[in-house]
């Protein structure tokens, strides 16, 4: 009688035979879990079609390639040796070669490396000679696989076998060897020995190439440690270009907000100095850019002054470099940095140094010089500002209107409006685009000096030269000139100009209402207010404060309080409430002088509820409480004011403390 056995019985018998030959296995990562050994057919586990590692050996293997391979959870590495004898050693080169070609390095497991190690543990010379038939590209991949787990001894063993078989070590293999030596903290001696051996054999290799390759691969710390070890222990000095490339690589990585990279670059530069290697202008320029960027990112911290002095020294080093022209971006960065830091004379000197080295002035440098002109103007240093201004004019630079406006303000501060007006009309052809900024600055300076005729002259000039103004710009200029008449209390001039204004807004009405209220023209005030309502012009907080002040000027405190009660709300007190808060403070002062404690407390609570109570409000309330003899309440308010850091006038504070001592 014949009995047919199922496939599972054969597979179990095959597995039992293997286990008997190999010996008991632990649950660790032993060779039976290596995909490479599975591909050789030594372990009967189904293969995943996604990872096809078999070549011609597949036909001789009982593995079903269309099945799914059982996933084995990796555990700790089993250090016991497991020598496996393959059924056919001639299949090793084909299978191993195909596996090396198709397996990503990230997918290589320690069990795979262990399987390769077991091949070399086999004394069978046929196996090792078969391994020598690997293709050169597969040899390089094999080195990478072994280097992944720092298998230096195994790499040496592979190297000896391949060298004995006549394989020449390629430059790629050398790079892998050096990377493995260098990354291992205790293998630098091996790297130096290998380098000396290769140089003796006439191989074109050098430490500079090795370090540059590490830099190109992004292994900057490895390259830095290699340079340091070579210099300190083996007295091997790299070329200046190696240091430069490493420093620039660290600094470029620092631009991606890696604060540690600047420190690495500095330490590399220190190594460069210690080995008496001369730095070039590009290195100094890269450091300056990095220090400037770091300084702007960490403005005014503890190391700010140190960075400035470092930039000074680096800039001096650049000036000593022969046949080196720094890029225009470096000059622009230096001018901007020193100007922003308040070192205006240094920024101006850098511009003068730049002009000595360049035939033409670049746009980015001229833009930074324009920024420098603004900084000079802000400090009222007009000699330097004018000098730089006319230099840029001669070079054909087009200015921003804000620069002209800042210079006009500086001339106005010195009461030299004639020069400001001359600058105003000389600048018409050197602006980037038409603008009213410089005209408005000139008008404001004339108004500040109470020269309404000069402001009107600028206004008429704008009307003639720029007839197509936007409505907003035209109304703004009207309001500016109307404010000038109001400041002079020239009510007739205000009224005449008011009639000429074809367009008005809420600000226009506020200016005119303020003029009538200040001059005590109550009837004209009431008529203008009615006209404002008729024209559906909405009131703002400024309008409401003018109405409250008008009642206070007429000693109608109760009406002012009634207006306050109508106007005060969460919406009005949280949006541009400074004017309205000022009017409430004025009413509080009136009630304080009248000795009305309840009214004072109510007005103060109104301000305090919205966080608008100032030292003046506390002072008015305490004065009222003290005059009324309410010393207990005065003490509470005084403590609260002290906690809120609200200070009273010195004379009144002395009175408050005397009252509190009487309690």
Wavefront OBJ file of the C-alpha trace (Angstrom):
o trace
v 0.000 0.000 0.000
v 1.373 3.403 -0.981
v 0.724 6.518 1.086
v 1.010 10.030 -0.349
v 2.390 12.672 2.032
v 1.311 16.293 1.947
v 3.682 19.192 1.324
v 3.624 20.271 4.955
v 5.081 16.905 6.037
v 8.049 17.326 3.696
v 8.624 20.862 4.856
v 8.529 19.839 8.516
v 10.973 16.990 7.884
v 13.293 19.388 6.036
v 13.121 21.900 8.886
v 13.805 19.161 11.463
v 16.829 17.989 9.485
v 18.220 21.535 9.349
v 17.678 22.109 13.065
v 19.429 18.833 13.811
v 22.426 19.910 11.696
v 22.585 23.503 12.911
v 21.705 22.812 16.511
v 19.191 24.362 18.913
v 18.464 28.010 18.089
v 17.387 30.807 20.418
v 14.725 33.332 19.597
v 17.443 35.873 18.714
v 18.538 37.078 15.288
v 20.367 33.981 14.104
v 21.234 33.178 10.480
v 18.000 31.265 9.907
v 16.276 34.660 10.093
v 18.556 36.124 7.413
v 16.844 36.805 4.141
v 20.089 35.940 2.406
v 20.132 32.423 3.898
v 16.472 31.996 3.148
v 17.216 32.830 -0.466
v 19.883 30.133 -0.568
v 17.179 27.628 0.321
v 18.707 26.735 3.673
v 15.577 27.748 5.560
v 12.148 26.777 4.306
v 10.116 29.952 4.812
v 7.838 31.461 2.171
v 9.176 34.493 0.321
v 7.489 37.886 -0.080
v 7.120 38.877 -3.730
v 8.027 42.474 -2.806
v 11.539 41.422 -1.838
v 12.884 39.050 -4.474
v 16.445 38.204 -3.521
v 16.775 34.956 -5.486
v 18.528 34.522 -8.789
v 19.116 31.187 -10.471
v 19.145 29.560 -7.063
v 15.367 30.052 -6.927
v 14.847 27.174 -9.304
v 16.717 24.850 -6.973
v 14.934 26.119 -3.868
v 11.653 24.714 -2.516
v 10.522 28.312 -1.801
v 7.249 29.515 -3.334
v 8.028 33.074 -4.509
v 4.376 34.086 -4.730
v 3.662 33.383 -1.102
v 3.961 35.702 1.853
v 6.945 35.524 4.155
v 6.280 35.168 7.842
v 7.372 38.286 9.747
v 9.837 37.579 12.517
v 10.044 40.150 15.316
v 13.694 41.190 15.812
v 15.029 40.534 19.280
v 18.443 40.784 20.844
v 21.391 39.568 18.798
v 22.464 36.014 19.574
v 26.236 35.965 19.911
v 26.545 32.177 19.545
v 28.237 31.034 16.340
v 26.067 29.098 13.890
v 28.089 27.691 11.038
v 25.878 26.731 8.133
v 27.075 24.681 5.220
v 25.141 25.520 2.042
v 24.078 22.708 -0.209
v 25.718 24.255 -3.261
v 28.523 26.836 -2.611
v 28.578 27.783 -6.308
v 25.204 29.500 -5.832
v 26.596 31.930 -3.247
v 28.012 34.554 -5.672
v 24.838 34.642 -7.753
v 22.432 34.775 -4.835
v 24.507 37.158 -2.727
v 25.128 39.411 -5.718
v 21.444 39.613 -6.583
v 20.590 40.286 -2.946
v 23.150 43.107 -2.719
v 21.793 44.698 -5.889
v 18.129 44.661 -4.856
v 18.201 45.280 -1.096
v 18.099 48.887 0.144
v 20.709 49.539 2.810
v 18.003 50.628 5.245
v 16.421 47.150 4.995
v 19.597 45.263 5.883
v 19.275 43.535 9.239
v 21.915 42.312 11.637
v 20.868 38.755 10.868
v 21.930 39.346 7.260
v 25.385 40.430 8.393
v 25.529 37.410 10.682
v 24.777 35.152 7.724
v 27.686 36.634 5.772
v 29.899 36.182 8.819
v 28.951 32.491 8.977
v 30.139 32.057 5.393
v 33.620 33.180 6.395
v 33.496 31.056 9.518
v 33.246 28.040 7.238
v 36.715 26.635 6.553
v 35.539 25.525 3.133
v 37.909 27.307 0.696
v 35.438 26.730 -2.116
v 32.991 29.047 -0.411
v 35.538 31.845 -0.045
v 36.841 31.465 -3.576
v 33.287 31.583 -4.862
v 32.778 34.845 -2.958
v 35.741 36.283 -4.821
v 33.717 36.092 -8.047
v 31.472 38.998 -6.959
v 31.156 41.962 -9.299
v 33.018 45.186 -8.233
v 29.793 47.118 -7.695
v 28.480 44.350 -5.455
v 31.692 44.420 -3.454
v 31.142 48.112 -2.680
v 27.593 47.372 -1.534
v 28.898 44.524 0.605
v 31.315 46.908 2.315
v 28.451 49.310 2.997
v 26.374 46.510 4.518
v 29.204 45.555 6.855
v 30.014 49.195 7.652
v 26.419 49.769 8.716
v 27.074 47.638 11.809
v 30.768 48.629 12.166
v 31.978 45.093 11.430
v 35.616 46.104 11.062
v 37.075 42.628 11.569
v 34.737 41.137 9.014
v 35.535 43.922 6.559
v 39.224 43.170 6.932
v 38.558 39.485 6.365
v 36.544 40.232 3.212
v 39.276 42.600 2.049
v 41.968 39.932 2.495
v 39.949 37.366 0.531
v 39.229 39.793 -2.290
v 42.790 41.102 -2.397
v 44.104 37.546 -2.567
v 41.686 36.888 -5.436
v 43.107 39.841 -7.368
v 40.336 42.385 -6.798
v 41.563 45.995 -6.929
v 40.308 48.328 -4.249
v 38.244 51.073 -5.888
v 37.967 54.684 -4.745
v 34.404 53.993 -3.599
v 35.627 51.106 -1.450
v 38.315 53.316 0.035
v 35.752 55.953 0.942
v 33.643 53.318 2.708
v 36.687 52.048 4.587
v 37.695 55.516 5.699
v 34.173 56.436 6.744
v 33.972 53.319 8.882
v 37.370 53.944 10.451
v 36.672 57.602 11.128
v 33.207 57.146 12.611
v 34.568 54.592 15.059
v 36.150 56.565 17.879
v 38.957 54.035 18.427
v 39.777 53.192 14.799
v 41.667 56.303 13.708
v 44.960 54.409 13.846
v 43.569 51.974 11.313
v 42.563 54.814 9.015
v 46.038 56.351 9.175
v 47.660 52.978 8.541
v 45.403 52.385 5.562
v 46.208 55.823 4.164
v 49.956 55.224 4.470
v 49.625 51.805 2.835
v 47.680 53.207 -0.097
v 50.117 56.080 -0.581
v 52.956 53.556 -0.620
v 51.138 51.588 -3.325
v 50.725 54.746 -5.399
v 46.936 55.018 -5.007
v 45.650 58.542 -5.701
v 44.062 59.259 -2.342
v 44.523 61.977 0.282
v 43.030 63.116 3.558
v 41.705 66.230 1.845
v 39.586 64.094 -0.494
v 38.335 61.972 2.379
v 37.304 64.964 4.502
v 35.745 66.803 1.543
v 33.721 63.700 0.754
v 32.399 63.640 4.335
v 31.452 67.303 4.016
v 29.628 66.679 0.750
v 27.677 63.857 2.418
v 26.598 66.195 5.224
v 28.740 64.459 7.861
v 30.123 67.751 9.159
v 30.857 66.699 12.728
v 32.714 63.617 11.451
v 34.818 65.804 9.156
v 35.571 68.200 12.013
v 36.692 65.413 14.347
v 38.843 63.912 11.599
v 40.650 67.207 11.029
v 41.151 67.638 14.767
v 42.538 64.134 15.322
v 44.841 64.369 12.320
v 46.273 67.681 13.525
v 46.628 66.861 17.215
v 47.771 63.202 17.163
v 49.259 62.547 13.745
v 50.452 66.073 12.824
v 48.691 65.823 9.469
v 47.509 69.182 8.159
v 44.667 69.605 5.674
v 44.607 72.261 2.981
v 42.959 75.635 3.543
v 40.162 74.763 1.093
v 39.083 71.883 3.333
v 38.706 74.198 6.315
v 36.884 76.746 4.157
v 34.379 74.232 2.809
v 33.700 72.848 6.282
v 33.220 76.310 7.787
v 30.877 77.386 4.991
v 28.925 74.131 5.339
v 28.440 74.743 9.081
v 27.413 78.350 8.486
v 24.949 77.392 5.751
v 23.389 74.890 8.117
v 23.223 77.647 10.728
v 20.999 79.671 8.398
v 18.350 77.029 9.043
v 18.156 78.154 12.704
v 20.720 75.669 14.002
v 22.411 77.714 16.742
v 25.046 75.001 17.361
v 26.400 75.272 13.806
v 27.975 78.676 14.423
v 29.867 77.239 17.390
v 31.118 74.339 15.246
v 32.256 76.811 12.576
v 34.133 78.857 15.181
v 35.869 75.763 16.555
v 36.856 74.751 13.026
v 38.311 78.220 12.503
v 40.263 77.850 15.759
v 41.714 74.578 14.457
v 42.655 76.441 11.306
v 44.532 79.078 13.310
v 46.261 76.496 15.500
v 47.642 74.731 12.423
v 48.869 78.059 10.976
v 46.552 77.720 7.992
v 45.828 81.042 6.309
v 42.141 81.922 5.904
v 40.974 83.729 2.790
v 38.493 86.523 2.228
v 35.614 84.167 1.479
v 35.978 82.575 4.906
v 36.002 85.939 6.672
v 33.011 87.079 4.606
v 31.030 83.962 5.494
v 31.762 84.524 9.188
v 30.671 88.163 9.005
v 27.363 87.215 7.385
v 26.784 84.565 10.058
v 27.634 86.902 12.946
v 25.367 89.612 11.552
v 22.471 87.194 11.144
v 23.029 85.816 14.639
v 23.239 89.323 16.086
v 20.020 90.489 14.430
v 18.256 87.349 15.637
v 19.484 87.881 19.233
v 19.476 91.659 19.425
v 20.935 93.274 22.528
v 21.585 90.065 24.474
v 24.624 89.477 26.680
v 26.884 88.564 23.767
v 25.944 91.506 21.560
v 29.021 93.636 22.286
v 31.304 90.641 21.750
v 29.743 90.011 18.350
v 30.266 93.640 17.343
v 33.958 93.544 18.246
v 34.314 90.223 16.407
v 32.733 91.700 13.282
v 35.141 94.644 13.562
v 38.146 92.322 13.563
v 36.791 90.181 10.740
v 36.201 93.272 8.621
v 39.771 94.448 9.263
v 40.994 91.009 8.183
v 39.063 91.308 4.924
v 40.710 94.644 4.151
v 44.129 92.989 4.388
v 43.242 90.385 1.740
v 44.865 91.075 -1.610
v 42.994 90.386 -4.840
v 39.720 89.766 -3.010
v 36.562 91.761 -3.728
v 33.786 91.027 -1.199
v 30.311 90.631 -2.715
v 28.006 93.632 -2.655
v 25.659 91.750 -0.305
v 28.406 91.753 2.351
v 28.917 95.526 2.078
v 25.161 96.076 2.278
v 24.866 93.813 5.337
v 27.692 95.635 7.115
v 26.206 99.081 6.429
v 22.776 97.959 7.604
v 24.160 96.267 10.721
v 26.243 99.210 11.916
v 23.486 101.714 11.084
v 20.903 99.676 12.971
v 23.292 99.358 15.905
v 23.818 103.126 16.047
v 27.427 102.980 14.783
v 26.704 105.509 12.028
v 30.300 106.644 11.531
v 31.426 103.034 10.998
v 28.620 102.471 8.510
v 29.647 105.601 6.595
v 33.306 104.505 6.592
v 32.328 101.107 5.177
v 30.537 102.864 2.324
v 33.648 104.913 1.614
v 35.773 101.728 1.635
v 33.278 100.143 -0.727
v 33.564 103.011 -3.205
v 37.340 102.563 -3.302
v 37.015 98.947 -4.414
v 34.128 99.284 -6.881
v 33.702 101.180 -10.120
v 29.902 101.207 -9.895
v 27.558 101.167 -6.928
v 25.154 98.237 -6.664
v 21.484 98.677 -5.890
v 21.471 96.784 -2.588
v 24.332 98.915 -1.239
v 22.592 102.148 -2.296
v 19.415 100.998 -0.565
v 21.352 100.473 2.679
v 23.010 103.881 2.304
v 19.543 105.388 1.985
v 18.661 103.660 5.251
v 21.827 105.199 6.736
v 20.674 108.643 5.564
v 17.428 108.144 7.493
v 19.376 107.263 10.623
v 21.570 110.355 10.268
v 18.475 112.504 9.755
v 16.785 111.045 12.809
v 19.786 112.116 14.888
v 19.774 115.558 13.189
v 23.261 114.932 11.719
v 22.458 116.769 8.525
v 26.015 117.277 7.262
v 26.540 113.541 6.874
v 22.972 112.996 5.685
v 23.231 115.666 2.970
v 26.674 114.461 1.875
v 25.473 110.888 1.355
v 22.244 112.105 -0.199
v 23.907 114.092 -2.960
v 26.442 111.291 -3.575
v 23.565 108.936 -4.315
v 21.866 111.592 -6.429
v 25.035 111.831 -8.524
v 25.000 108.050 -8.955
v 21.423 108.185 -10.265
v 19.762 106.535 -7.286
v 15.978 106.798 -6.993
v 14.902 107.631 -3.436
v 11.920 106.623 -1.393
v 9.718 109.544 -0.360
v 10.068 108.608 3.308
v 13.820 109.385 3.132
v 13.128 112.903 1.811
v 10.465 113.339 4.478
v 12.875 112.358 7.243
v 15.483 114.836 5.966
v 12.862 117.606 5.789
v 11.880 116.895 9.395
v 15.533 117.168 10.433
v 15.804 120.567 8.673
v 12.600 121.671 10.380
v 13.979 120.679 13.765
v 16.870 123.057 13.111
v 14.436 125.769 11.968
v 16.010 125.715 8.512
v 12.820 125.464 6.503
v 14.354 127.289 3.555
v 16.772 124.392 3.041
v 13.917 121.937 3.620
v 11.793 123.584 0.940
v 14.727 123.634 -1.476
v 15.264 119.924 -0.832
v 11.557 119.370 -1.390
v 11.506 120.840 -4.880
v 14.926 119.428 -5.858
v 13.717 115.911 -5.161
v 10.936 115.739 -7.745
v 12.995 113.853 -10.316
v 14.778 111.412 -7.986
v 11.794 109.635 -6.422
v 10.972 105.999 -7.088
v 7.271 106.846 -7.343
v 5.073 109.934 -6.753
v 4.178 110.438 -3.108
v 2.850 113.064 -0.688
v 4.999 112.046 2.271
v 7.687 114.662 1.788
v 5.112 117.426 1.069
v 3.175 116.568 4.204
v 6.379 116.541 6.266
v 7.193 120.044 5.055
v 3.669 121.272 5.877
v 3.866 119.783 9.374
v 7.193 121.486 10.050
v 5.827 124.870 8.938
v 2.768 124.401 11.130
v 4.924 123.359 14.095
v 6.832 126.621 13.727
v 3.525 128.538 13.369
v 4.406 129.563 9.804
v 0.975 129.123 8.247
v 2.008 131.063 5.141
v 4.794 128.551 4.396
v 2.395 125.631 4.929
v -0.136 127.258 2.605
v 2.588 127.720 -0.027
v 3.392 123.999 0.034
v -0.322 123.224 -0.103
v -0.838 125.386 -3.198
v 2.232 123.834 -4.834
v 0.773 120.351 -4.393
v -2.582 121.445 -5.817
v -0.856 122.713 -8.954
v 1.591 119.837 -9.442
v -0.624 116.927 -8.402
v -4.161 117.758 -9.553
v -5.394 114.147 -9.461
v -5.079 113.445 -5.736
v -7.014 110.671 -4.069
v -9.954 111.796 -1.958
v -8.283 110.556 1.237
v -5.037 112.418 0.463
v -6.845 115.609 -0.421
v -8.918 115.585 2.774
v -5.835 114.835 4.852
v -4.018 117.874 3.429
v -7.093 120.048 4.062
v -7.257 118.884 7.675
v -3.544 119.479 8.160
v -3.744 123.084 7.003
v -6.992 123.646 8.951
v -5.180 122.420 12.076
v -2.502 125.054 11.465
v -5.118 127.846 11.480
v -6.707 126.353 14.598
v -3.384 126.287 16.490
v -2.961 129.988 15.772
v -6.546 130.588 16.990
v -7.120 132.338 13.681
v -10.855 131.692 13.628
v -11.364 133.853 10.550
v -8.655 131.931 8.678
v -10.303 128.674 9.814
v -13.687 129.756 8.518
v -12.325 131.021 5.197
v -10.419 127.841 4.546
v -13.398 125.770 5.730
v -15.462 127.284 2.978
v -12.783 126.405 0.377
v -12.717 122.755 1.436
v -14.836 120.820 -0.983
v -14.421 117.511 0.875
v -14.693 116.965 4.618
v -14.712 114.036 7.019
v -15.206 113.546 10.757
v -11.707 114.855 11.492
v -12.502 118.065 9.605
v -15.572 118.707 11.772
v -13.625 117.865 14.927
v -10.945 120.447 14.090
v -13.519 123.156 13.449
v -15.589 122.271 16.540
v -12.425 122.430 18.648
v -11.639 125.872 17.220
v -15.114 127.218 18.098
v -15.028 125.641 21.584
v -11.552 127.008 22.350
v -12.574 130.502 21.285
v -15.874 130.320 23.215
v -18.079 130.743 20.127
v -20.947 128.618 21.463
v -23.544 129.608 18.880
v -21.206 128.809 15.976
v -20.330 125.568 17.756
v -23.989 124.533 18.025
v -24.713 125.434 14.382
v -21.750 123.406 13.112
v -22.787 120.454 15.282
v -26.310 120.584 13.803
v -24.833 120.703 10.308
v -22.725 117.673 11.133
v -25.868 115.717 12.086
v -27.703 116.914 8.995
v -24.883 115.716 6.739
v -24.922 112.288 8.472
v -21.296 112.589 9.564
v -20.691 110.026 12.299
v -19.177 111.140 15.593
v -16.069 109.421 16.949
v -14.520 109.446 20.432
v -12.729 112.678 19.607
v -16.053 114.375 18.815
v -17.557 113.103 22.088
v -14.607 114.375 24.103
v -14.939 117.833 22.445
v -18.615 117.960 23.471
v -17.746 117.053 27.080
v -14.946 119.660 27.234
v -17.309 122.268 25.791
v -19.750 121.683 28.668
v -16.926 121.855 31.207
v -15.702 125.140 29.698
v -19.196 126.500 30.285
v -19.195 125.160 33.886
v -21.984 122.732 33.041
v -20.478 119.789 34.940
v -23.810 117.999 35.304
v -24.395 118.134 31.532
v -20.832 116.874 31.001
v -21.575 113.942 33.335
v -24.794 113.249 31.477
v -22.863 113.090 28.207
v -20.342 110.751 29.843
v -23.138 108.425 30.974
v -24.510 108.375 27.419
v -21.167 107.820 25.722
v -19.467 105.337 28.038
v -19.865 101.726 26.901
v -17.656 98.724 26.346
v -17.367 99.548 22.644
v -16.355 103.179 23.040
v -13.945 102.612 25.945
v -12.007 99.814 24.266
v -11.333 101.448 20.895
v -9.238 104.640 20.689
v -10.578 105.822 24.035
v -7.693 108.168 24.946
v -9.623 111.330 24.032
v -12.755 110.229 25.865
v -10.738 109.154 28.911
v -9.093 112.607 28.934
v -12.501 114.278 29.020
v -13.638 112.049 31.924
v -10.431 112.919 33.780
v -11.195 116.621 33.277
v -14.706 116.134 34.754
v -13.165 114.183 37.667
v -10.799 117.079 38.413
v -13.719 119.526 38.418
v -15.687 117.399 40.893
v -12.579 116.969 43.036
v -12.143 120.732 43.312
v -15.843 121.029 44.174
v -15.470 118.408 46.918
v -18.174 116.124 45.516
v -16.941 112.761 46.784
v -19.758 110.644 45.308
v -19.375 112.156 41.826
v -15.585 111.716 42.023
v -15.937 108.073 42.992
v -18.413 107.417 40.195
v -16.181 109.008 37.524
v -13.112 107.199 38.874
v -14.930 103.855 38.817
v -15.892 104.546 35.213
v -12.225 104.843 34.250
v -11.022 102.043 36.508
v -13.583 99.577 35.122
v -11.925 99.761 31.697
v -8.315 99.984 32.934
v -8.005 103.680 31.982
v -7.411 105.134 35.461
v -4.156 107.124 35.387
v -2.079 108.724 38.130
v -4.020 111.948 37.559
v -7.322 110.125 38.255
v -5.970 108.628 41.504
v -4.603 112.017 42.477
v -7.973 113.764 41.951
v -9.856 111.122 43.946
v -7.372 111.189 46.868
v -7.442 114.979 46.976
v -11.228 114.916 47.262
v -11.148 112.225 49.988
v -8.526 114.091 51.977
v -10.381 117.389 51.808
v -13.543 115.608 52.984
v -11.692 113.984 55.899
v -12.292 110.429 54.673
v -8.832 109.221 55.742
v -9.639 105.481 55.907
v -10.821 105.493 52.315
v -7.837 107.697 51.393
v -5.453 105.080 52.828
v -7.053 102.331 50.748
v -6.837 104.344 47.530
v -3.268 105.407 48.348
v -2.179 101.744 48.810
v -3.911 100.762 45.584
v -2.198 103.576 43.696
v 1.180 102.508 45.106
v 0.532 98.883 44.075
v -0.400 100.040 40.562
v 2.714 102.296 40.506
v 0.553 105.376 39.983
v 2.583 108.343 41.187
v 1.156 111.684 42.261
v 2.833 115.079 42.041
v 5.494 115.468 44.735
v 3.745 118.353 46.484
v 0.395 116.555 46.579
v 2.003 113.264 47.630
v 3.515 115.053 50.606
v 0.065 116.366 51.566
v -1.449 112.873 51.232
v 1.190 111.378 53.576
v 0.619 114.118 56.132
v -3.135 113.379 56.107
v -2.471 109.661 56.578
v -0.263 110.347 59.626
v -3.145 112.194 61.243
v -5.315 109.078 61.156
l 1 2 3 4 5 6 7 8 9 10 11 12 13 14 15 16 17 18 19 20 21 22 23 24 25 26 27 28 29 30 31 32 33 34 35 36 37 38 39 40 41 42 43 44 45 46 47 48 49 50 51 52 53 54 55 56 57 58 59 60 61 62 63 64 65 66 67 68 69 70 71 72 73 74 75 76 77 78 79 80 81 82 83 84 85 86 87 88 89 90 91 92 93 94 95 96 97 98 99 100 101 102 103 104 105 106 107 108 109 110 111 112 113 114 115 116 117 118 119 120 121 122 123 124 125 126 127 128 129 130 131 132 133 134 135 136 137 138 139 140 141 142 143 144 145 146 147 148 149 150 151 152 153 154 155 156 157 158 159 160 161 162 163 164 165 166 167 168 169 170 171 172 173 174 175 176 177 178 179 180 181 182 183 184 185 186 187 188 189 190 191 192 193 194 195 196 197 198 199 200 201 202 203 204 205 206 207 208 209 210 211 212 213 214 215 216 217 218 219 220 221 222 223 224 225 226 227 228 229 230 231 232 233 234 235 236 237 238 239 240 241 242 243 244 245 246 247 248 249 250 251 252 253 254 255 256 257 258 259 260 261 262 263 264 265 266 267 268 269 270 271 272 273 274 275 276 277 278 279 280 281 282 283 284 285 286 287 288 289 290 291 292 293 294 295 296 297 298 299 300 301 302 303 304 305 306 307 308 309 310 311 312 313 314 315 316 317 318 319 320 321 322 323 324 325 326 327 328 329 330 331 332 333 334 335 336 337 338 339 340 341 342 343 344 345 346 347 348 349 350 351 352 353 354 355 356 357 358 359 360 361 362 363 364 365 366 367 368 369 370 371 372 373 374 375 376 377 378 379 380 381 382 383 384 385 386 387 388 389 390 391 392 393 394 395 396 397 398 399 400 401 402 403 404 405 406 407 408 409 410 411 412 413 414 415 416 417 418 419 420 421 422 423 424 425 426 427 428 429 430 431 432 433 434 435 436 437 438 439 440 441 442 443 444 445 446 447 448 449 450 451 452 453 454 455 456 457 458 459 460 461 462 463 464 465 466 467 468 469 470 471 472 473 474 475 476 477 478 479 480 481 482 483 484 485 486 487 488 489 490 491 492 493 494 495 496 497 498 499 500 501 502 503 504 505 506 507 508 509 510 511 512 513 514 515 516 517 518 519 520 521 522 523 524 525 526 527 528 529 530 531 532 533 534 535 536 537 538 539 540 541 542 543 544 545 546 547 548 549 550 551 552 553 554 555 556 557 558 559 560 561 562 563 564 565 566 567 568 569 570 571 572 573 574 575 576 577 578 579 580 581 582 583 584 585 586 587 588 589 590 591 592 593 594 595 596 597 598 599 600 601 602 603 604 605 606 607 608 609 610 611 612 613 614 615 616 617 618 619 620 621 622 623 624 625 626 627 628 629 630 631 632 633 634 635 636 637 638 639 640 641 642 643 644 645 646 647 648 649 650 651 652 653 654 655 656 657 658 659 660 661 662 663
